[in-house]
């Protein structure tokens, strides 16, 4: 094979690998978007459940009000509050009453105390003062510091039977509103969940086809170019192109021997990076030359893909959207500054995805 033919084959091989690398970037972005959308869907479901729980709590309370017996309501909201209010008032007044009684007692109690020859009246007076002071301070603490003045005396407003009936009527109306709000909320959440599942299903199908197509392109490249260059050496393709472009090698055997020297001296990585930088301008500037090379290469690759579909009964959907003459050239130029070792890492990533997907398919079958 002539030198120019070998060089053209290497460029076409690099173009095919670049196509797979471009698809790898697309697949990674799609998978990242899937993860992001999945998180957003989970967050939406969580927020919806929280809102529904809040509505259900309010519904439960409103249903209690709406379904409460009027007689029970009168007992609970009229009679019982009056009893509680009396206790509140007594609690608020008991301390000052005992305090004043201890300090300024009089009348029959005063006569009874003074008529007793013993000085026990002084002891009783002291007890009243202490107990009254303690109760007064406790009442002040409860009313002002713990409960609040307005809240303490707010409960003294007793509902009338007509107000209780009005509350029942309003509660029934609010139940209808809350149930409608709950249905709307659940309906919107279900609609968005269904939309997410449709999009996710479509994305998964597209990703599955991309994986299968990339595997088919790799197989076609292998069939077409393995006789020229073993696939284990494809990671050195930039260095091989560089050797041919700079006339350091006239045939593949010489070029591979130069590559082996770089491997033996542990300088292969730096050599490939240098070679990539050198051939990047050639790929991007020599557009006409690259277009002609890729055009001829695509014809050969298409033939291999067609043969694969016939012999292996492959259904390669959306293959034309993935690879054609223009996209091969565009991918070659787009990935010109990506070294061949990184290209092969991208290829390995896509092949692994395709193999894992095939294993899952067989297991499910």
Secondary structure, DSSP 8 states (H G I E B T S, - for coil): --HHHHHHHHHHHHHHHHHHHHHHHHHHHHHHHHHHHHHHHHHHHHHHHHHHHHHHHHHHHHHHHHHS-HHHHHIIIIIHHHHHHHHHHHHHHHHHHHHHHHHH--HHHHHHHHHSSSTHHHHHHHHHHHHHHHHHHHHHIIIIIII-HHHHHHTT----HHHHHHHHHHHHHHHHHHHHHHHHHHHHHHHHHHHHHHHHHHHHHHHHHHHHHHHHHHHHHHHHHTTTS-GGGGGGHHHHHHHHHTTS-SSHHHHHHHHHHHHHTT-HHHHHHHHHHHHHHHHHH-HHHHHHHHHHHHHHHHHHHHHHHHHS----TTHHHH--HHHHHHHHHHTTTS-HHHHHHHHHHHHHHHHHHHHHHHHH-
